[in-house]
């Protein structure tokens, strides 16, 4: 048994046809996403049914859930390949302007991020002192825990 996820990017009537097939075999976990367990024979049957009803607007990918690298390659890809990336991944934002608006940061956010980065650098600089490094060496050698001579 394989644990799988199916993603449908079909349009128009193909979306309904694809949903009917996938609903018969797997649990719907999203508007265009299904999850379930399937044997190889079951996956063959699903692929056959999807291919039989495939049209120009059909786009379905089925992935096996494993480690992240192994889950990226799709087990089955049916229909339009342009609906997915080469690895079979689904785009989250389909319009570049939407992505740009999400990543845009105000000057206040940028200055706050800069202040946090400077604070982190000074924190690390405090740990680079001879006193702090000596304390770490003594602790690694099996010595008793000791308080900092100067708080970093």
C-alpha positions, 0 to 999 in steps of 0.5 A: 500500500502506498500513501498518495496525494492527488492534485487536480488543476483541470478546468471546466468540465474536466474538473468535474470528471476528474473529481468524480474519479478521484472521489471514488478512490481517495478522501478529498482533503481540499478543493482540488486535493485528494489523499489516500492509500492505494495499491499498484493495481488501484493506481493503474485503475485510477490512471486508466479511468482518468486517461479515458476521460481526459480532455484538453483541460485535464491536468492531474498529478499523483504523488507518493508521500515519502521523504521530501526528495522522493515525494517530489517526482510524480507517480502519475501525470495525466493531461496538460503538463503546463499546469505543473512544474517539471517536477510535478509541483503545483504553483501556489501563486499563479499571478506574479503581481500577487507574489510581489505584493506578499514579499514587499516590505515596508521601510519600518519592517526593513529597519526592524529586521536590520536592528535584529540582525545587528543585535544577533551579530553583537550577541555572537561577538560576545561569545567570541571573547577569550573569557567565554571561550575559556569557560567553554573549554573548561566545561568540555574538559569536564570542569564544573559549570561556571557563571559568565565573568561578563554577560555577553 
